[in-house]
Amino acid sequence: MIRAILIIGALMLLIIFFFGDHGLYQLYLLRSERSDIQAAITALREQKETLEAEKNKLTTDSKYIEQLARERFRMAKKGEKV
């Protein structure tokens, strides 16, 4: 009888250890989620750098602004044919 209680108790502890709120499976899921979030943060940082470079070009580089106006908006200078 005591042996059965000890085995059941040990099984319960193992189940809690692996599948409880702070168990190994939950730890695995959290690490996986953390990895995904870190990858998203890295991608967003790269996008931020790209957008900041674009912003700087748009505020300082008149040739770049002219190129964008011609390519995206089909604009032309006076007297120029497109």
DSSP file (Angstrom, degrees, kcal/mol; ACC not computed):
  #  RESIDUE AA STRUCTURE BP1 BP2  ACC     N-H-->O    O-->H-N    N-H-->O    O-->H-N    TCO  KAPPA ALPHA  PHI   PSI    X-CA   Y-CA   Z-CA
    1    1 A M     >        0   0    0      0, 0.0     4,-2.0     0, 0.0     5,-0.2   0.000 360.0 360.0 360.0 -47.3    0.0    0.0    0.0
    2    2 A I  H  >  +     0   0    0      1,-0.2     4,-2.5     2,-0.2     5,-0.2   0.887 360.0  54.6 -64.6 -37.8    2.7    2.4    0.9
    3    3 A R  H  > S+     0   0    0      1,-0.2     4,-2.4     2,-0.2    -1,-0.2   0.903 107.3  50.0 -62.3 -41.3    4.7    1.5   -2.2
    4    4 A A  H  > S+     0   0    0      2,-0.2     4,-2.6     1,-0.2    -1,-0.2   0.900 110.5  49.8 -64.3 -41.4    1.6    2.3   -4.4
    5    5 A I  H  X S+     0   0    0     -4,-2.0     4,-2.7     2,-0.2    -2,-0.2   0.907 111.2  49.3 -64.3 -41.7    1.2    5.7   -2.7
    6    6 A L  H  X S+     0   0    0     -4,-2.5     4,-2.6     2,-0.2    -2,-0.2   0.900 111.9  48.3 -64.6 -40.5    4.9    6.5   -3.2
    7    7 A I  H  X S+     0   0    0     -4,-2.4     4,-2.6     2,-0.2    -2,-0.2   0.928 113.4  46.7 -65.9 -44.4    4.7    5.5   -6.9
    8    8 A I  H  X S+     0   0    0     -4,-2.6     4,-2.4     2,-0.2    -2,-0.2   0.917 113.5  49.4 -63.1 -42.8    1.6    7.6   -7.4
    9    9 A G  H  X S+     0   0    0     -4,-2.7     4,-2.3     2,-0.2    -2,-0.2   0.910 111.4  48.8 -61.9 -42.6    3.2   10.5   -5.6
   10   10 A A  H  X S+     0   0    0     -4,-2.6     4,-2.4     2,-0.2    -2,-0.2   0.905 111.3  50.0 -64.9 -41.2    6.4   10.2   -7.7
   11   11 A L  H  X S+     0   0    0     -4,-2.6     4,-2.6     2,-0.2    -2,-0.2   0.905 110.0  50.6 -63.3 -41.0    4.3   10.1  -10.9
   12   12 A M  H  X S+     0   0    0     -4,-2.4     4,-2.6     2,-0.2    -2,-0.2   0.916 110.3  49.7 -63.0 -42.4    2.4   13.2   -9.8
   13   13 A L  H  X S+     0   0    0     -4,-2.3     4,-2.8     2,-0.2    -2,-0.2   0.908 111.1  49.3 -63.1 -41.3    5.6   15.0   -9.1
   14   14 A L  H  X S+     0   0    0     -4,-2.4     4,-2.4     2,-0.2     5,-0.3   0.914 111.2  49.4 -63.4 -42.8    7.0   14.0  -12.5
   15   15 A I  H  X S+     0   0    0     -4,-2.6     4,-3.1     1,-0.2     5,-0.3   0.934 114.3  44.9 -62.4 -45.2    3.8   15.2  -14.2
   16   16 A I  H  X S+     0   0    0     -4,-2.6     4,-1.9     1,-0.2    -2,-0.2   0.905 111.9  53.4 -64.2 -40.7    4.0   18.5  -12.4
   17   17 A F  H  < S+     0   0    0     -4,-2.8     7,-1.6    -5,-0.2    -2,-0.2   0.887 120.6  31.1 -62.2 -40.0    7.7   18.8  -13.1
   18   18 A F  H  < S+     0   0    0     -4,-2.4     7,-2.4     5,-0.3     8,-0.4   0.850 135.4  22.5 -88.2 -36.2    7.2   18.3  -16.8
   19   19 A F  H  < S+     0   0    0     -4,-3.1    -3,-0.2    -5,-0.3    -2,-0.2   0.353  92.9 110.0-119.2   5.9    3.8   19.8  -17.5
   20   20 A G  S >< S-     0   0    0     -4,-1.9     3,-1.7    -5,-0.3     6,-0.4  -0.063  88.5 -85.6 -73.1-179.5    3.1   22.2  -14.6
   21   21 A D  T 3  S+     0   0    0      1,-0.3    -1,-0.1     5,-0.1    -4,-0.1   0.809 133.2  28.1 -58.3 -31.5    3.0   26.0  -14.9
   22   22 A H  T 3  S+     0   0    0     -6,-0.2    -1,-0.3     4,-0.1    -2,-0.1  -0.029  99.6 127.8-118.7  28.6    6.8   26.2  -14.4
   23   23 A G  S <> S-     0   0    0     -3,-1.7     4,-2.2     1,-0.1    -5,-0.3  -0.118  75.8 -95.2 -81.4 179.0    7.6   22.8  -15.9
   24   24 A L  H  > S+     0   0    0     -7,-1.6     4,-2.5     1,-0.2    -6,-0.2   0.875 122.6  52.6 -64.5 -39.6   10.0   21.8  -18.6
   25   25 A Y  H  > S+     0   0    0     -7,-2.4     4,-2.4     2,-0.2    -1,-0.2   0.925 110.6  47.5 -64.4 -43.2    7.4   21.9  -21.4
   26   26 A Q  H  > S+     0   0    0     -8,-0.4     4,-2.5    -6,-0.4    -1,-0.2   0.894 111.1  52.1 -63.3 -39.9    6.4   25.4  -20.4
   27   27 A L  H  X S+     0   0    0     -4,-2.2     4,-2.3     2,-0.2    -2,-0.2   0.908 108.8  50.5 -61.8 -42.6   10.0   26.4  -20.3
   28   28 A Y  H  X S+     0   0    0     -4,-2.5     4,-2.2     2,-0.2    -2,-0.2   0.925 111.2  48.3 -60.8 -45.5   10.5   25.0  -23.8
   29   29 A L  H  X S+     0   0    0     -4,-2.4     4,-2.5     1,-0.2    -2,-0.2   0.907 111.5  49.8 -62.6 -42.1    7.5   27.0  -25.1
   30   30 A L  H  X S+     0   0    0     -4,-2.5     4,-2.5     2,-0.2    -1,-0.2   0.887 110.4  49.6 -65.8 -39.2    8.7   30.2  -23.5
   31   31 A R  H  X S+     0   0    0     -4,-2.3     4,-2.2     2,-0.2    -1,-0.2   0.894 111.3  49.6 -66.5 -38.8   12.2   29.8  -25.0
   32   32 A S  H  X S+     0   0    0     -4,-2.2     4,-2.1     2,-0.2    -2,-0.2   0.924 112.5  47.0 -64.5 -44.5   10.7   29.2  -28.4
   33   33 A E  H  X S+     0   0    0     -4,-2.5     4,-2.5     1,-0.2    -2,-0.2   0.896 110.7  53.0 -63.8 -40.2    8.5   32.3  -28.1
   34   34 A R  H  X S+     0   0    0     -4,-2.5     4,-2.5     1,-0.2    -1,-0.2   0.902 108.0  50.7 -61.6 -41.8   11.4   34.3  -26.8
   35   35 A S  H  X S+     0   0    0     -4,-2.2     4,-2.0     2,-0.2    -1,-0.2   0.911 110.8  48.6 -62.9 -43.1   13.4   33.3  -29.9
   36   36 A D  H  X S+     0   0    0     -4,-2.1     4,-2.1     1,-0.2    -2,-0.2   0.906 112.0  49.1 -63.0 -42.1   10.6   34.3  -32.2
   37   37 A I  H  X S+     0   0    0     -4,-2.5     4,-2.4     1,-0.2    -2,-0.2   0.897 109.6  51.4 -66.2 -40.4   10.2   37.6  -30.5
   38   38 A Q  H  X S+     0   0    0     -4,-2.5     4,-2.3     2,-0.2    -1,-0.2   0.883 109.2  50.8 -64.9 -37.0   14.0   38.3  -30.7
   39   39 A A  H  X S+     0   0    0     -4,-2.0     4,-2.2     2,-0.2    -1,-0.2   0.899 110.7  49.2 -65.3 -39.8   13.9   37.5  -34.4
   40   40 A A  H  X S+     0   0    0     -4,-2.1     4,-2.4     2,-0.2    -2,-0.2   0.896 110.0  51.3 -65.7 -39.8   11.0   39.9  -34.9
   41   41 A I  H  X S+     0   0    0     -4,-2.4     4,-2.4     2,-0.2    -2,-0.2   0.916 109.6  50.1 -63.0 -43.3   12.9   42.6  -32.9
   42   42 A T  H  X S+     0   0    0     -4,-2.3     4,-2.1     1,-0.2    -2,-0.2   0.919 111.4  48.4 -61.1 -44.4   16.0   42.2  -35.1
   43   43 A A  H  X S+     0   0    0     -4,-2.2     4,-2.3     1,-0.2    -1,-0.2   0.900 111.9  49.5 -63.7 -40.7   13.8   42.5  -38.3
   44   44 A L  H  X S+     0   0    0     -4,-2.4     4,-2.4     2,-0.2    -1,-0.2   0.867 108.8  52.5 -67.8 -36.1   12.1   45.6  -36.9
   45   45 A R  H  X S+     0   0    0     -4,-2.4     4,-2.3     2,-0.2    -1,-0.2   0.916 110.4  48.0 -64.7 -41.6   15.5   47.2  -36.0
   46   46 A E  H  X S+     0   0    0     -4,-2.1     4,-2.2     1,-0.2    -2,-0.2   0.912 112.1  49.4 -63.9 -41.7   16.7   46.6  -39.6
   47   47 A Q  H  X S+     0   0    0     -4,-2.3     4,-2.6     1,-0.2    -2,-0.2   0.895 109.4  52.5 -63.8 -39.1   13.5   48.0  -41.0
   48   48 A K  H  X S+     0   0    0     -4,-2.4     4,-2.5     2,-0.2    -2,-0.2   0.918 109.1  49.1 -62.3 -44.1   13.9   51.1  -38.7
   49   49 A E  H  X S+     0   0    0     -4,-2.3     4,-2.2     2,-0.2    -1,-0.2   0.910 111.7  49.3 -62.4 -41.9   17.5   51.6  -40.0
   50   50 A T  H  X S+     0   0    0     -4,-2.2     4,-2.3     1,-0.2    -2,-0.2   0.923 112.6  47.2 -62.6 -44.6   16.3   51.4  -43.6
   51   51 A L  H  X S+     0   0    0     -4,-2.6     4,-2.5     1,-0.2    -2,-0.2   0.869 110.7  51.7 -67.1 -36.4   13.5   53.8  -43.0
   52   52 A E  H  X S+     0   0    0     -4,-2.5     4,-2.5     2,-0.2    -1,-0.2   0.894 109.8  49.6 -67.2 -38.3   15.8   56.3  -41.2
   53   53 A A  H  X S+     0   0    0     -4,-2.2     4,-2.2     2,-0.2    -2,-0.2   0.915 111.8  48.8 -64.3 -41.9   18.2   56.1  -44.1
   54   54 A E  H  X S+     0   0    0     -4,-2.3     4,-2.3     2,-0.2    -2,-0.2   0.906 110.6  51.1 -62.3 -42.3   15.3   56.8  -46.5
   55   55 A K  H  X S+     0   0    0     -4,-2.5     4,-1.4     1,-0.2    -2,-0.2   0.917 109.2  50.4 -61.6 -44.3   14.1   59.7  -44.3
   56   56 A N  H  X S+     0   0    0     -4,-2.5     4,-1.6     1,-0.2     5,-0.3   0.904 110.5  49.5 -62.3 -40.8   17.6   61.2  -44.3
   57   57 A K  H  X S+     0   0    0     -4,-2.2     4,-2.4     1,-0.2     8,-0.3   0.906 109.6  52.1 -63.0 -40.3   17.8   60.9  -48.1
   58   58 A L  H  < S+     0   0    0     -4,-2.3    -1,-0.2     1,-0.2    -2,-0.2   0.758 115.0  41.5 -69.7 -23.4   14.4   62.6  -48.4
   59   59 A T  H  < S+     0   0    0     -4,-1.4    -1,-0.2    -3,-0.2    -2,-0.2   0.675 130.5  21.0 -95.8 -17.9   15.4   65.5  -46.3
   60   60 A T  H  < S+     0   0    0     -4,-1.6     2,-0.9    -5,-0.2    -3,-0.2   0.685 104.0  74.2-122.9 -24.2   18.9   66.1  -47.6
   61   61 A D     X  +     0   0    0     -4,-2.4     4,-1.9    -5,-0.3    -1,-0.2  -0.792  46.0 179.7-105.2  98.8   19.4   64.6  -51.1
   62   62 A S  H  > S+     0   0    0     -2,-0.9     4,-2.4     1,-0.2    -1,-0.2   0.839  83.5  56.2 -67.6 -32.4   17.6   66.7  -53.8
   63   63 A K  H  > S+     0   0    0      2,-0.2     4,-2.4     1,-0.2    -1,-0.2   0.891 107.4  49.5 -65.7 -37.6   18.8   64.4  -56.6
   64   64 A Y  H  > S+     0   0    0      2,-0.2     4,-2.5     1,-0.2    -2,-0.2   0.911 110.2  50.3 -66.0 -41.9   17.2   61.4  -54.8
   65   65 A I  H  X S+     0   0    0     -4,-1.9     4,-2.4    -8,-0.3    -2,-0.2   0.921 111.4  48.8 -61.6 -43.7   13.9   63.4  -54.4
   66   66 A E  H  X S+     0   0    0     -4,-2.4     4,-2.2     2,-0.2    -2,-0.2   0.909 110.2  51.4 -62.4 -42.5   13.9   64.3  -58.1
   67   67 A Q  H  X S+     0   0    0     -4,-2.4     4,-2.7     1,-0.2     5,-0.3   0.915 110.8  48.1 -61.3 -43.5   14.6   60.6  -59.0
   68   68 A L  H  X>S+     0   0    0     -4,-2.5     4,-2.7     1,-0.2     5,-0.9   0.913 109.6  52.7 -63.3 -42.3   11.6   59.5  -56.8
   69   69 A A  H  X5S+     0   0    0     -4,-2.4     6,-2.0     1,-0.2     4,-0.7   0.896 113.9  43.5 -61.4 -39.5    9.4   62.1  -58.3
   70   70 A R  H  X5S+     0   0    0     -4,-2.2     4,-0.7     4,-0.2    -2,-0.2   0.927 121.3  37.9 -71.0 -45.4   10.2   60.9  -61.8
   71   71 A E  H  <5S+     0   0    0     -4,-2.7    -2,-0.2    -5,-0.2    -3,-0.2   0.932 127.0  29.0 -76.9 -47.1   10.0   57.2  -61.1
   72   72 A R  H  <5S+     0   0    0     -4,-2.7    -3,-0.2    -5,-0.3    -2,-0.1   0.870 133.3  27.8 -84.4 -37.4    7.1   57.0  -58.8
   73   73 A F  H  <<S-     0   0    0     -5,-0.9    -3,-0.2    -4,-0.7    -2,-0.1   0.358  95.0-126.6-111.7   5.4    4.9   59.9  -59.8
   74   74 A R     <  +     0   0    0     -4,-0.7    -4,-0.2    -6,-0.2     2,-0.2   0.860  51.7 162.7  52.5  40.9    5.9   60.3  -63.4
   75   75 A M        -     0   0    0     -6,-2.0     2,-0.3    -9,-0.1    -1,-0.2  -0.556  17.6-169.6 -88.8 155.7    6.8   63.9  -62.9
   76   76 A A        -     0   0    0     -2,-0.2     3,-0.1     4,-0.1     6,-0.1  -0.957  25.7-102.8-141.1 158.8    8.9   65.9  -65.3
   77   77 A K    >   -     0   0    0     -2,-0.3     3,-2.1     1,-0.2     2,-0.1  -0.347  59.8 -74.1 -73.9 163.7   10.6   69.3  -65.4
   78   78 A K  T 3  S+     0   0    0      1,-0.3    -1,-0.2    -2,-0.1     3,-0.1  -0.369 121.9  13.5 -60.3 133.3    8.9   72.1  -67.4
   79   79 A G  T 3  S+     0   0    0      1,-0.3     2,-0.4    -3,-0.1    -1,-0.3   0.420 100.2 121.5  82.2  -2.0    9.4   71.6  -71.1
   80   80 A E    <   -     0   0    0     -3,-2.1     2,-0.4     2,-0.0    -1,-0.3  -0.763  54.9-140.5 -97.9 139.4   10.5   68.0  -70.6
   81   81 A K              0   0    0     -2,-0.4    -4,-0.1     1,-0.1    -3,-0.0  -0.797 360.0 360.0-100.3 140.9    8.6   65.2  -72.2
   82   82 A V              0   0    0     -2,-0.4    -1,-0.1    -8,-0.1    -2,-0.0   0.408 360.0 360.0-101.9 360.0    8.1   61.9  -70.4
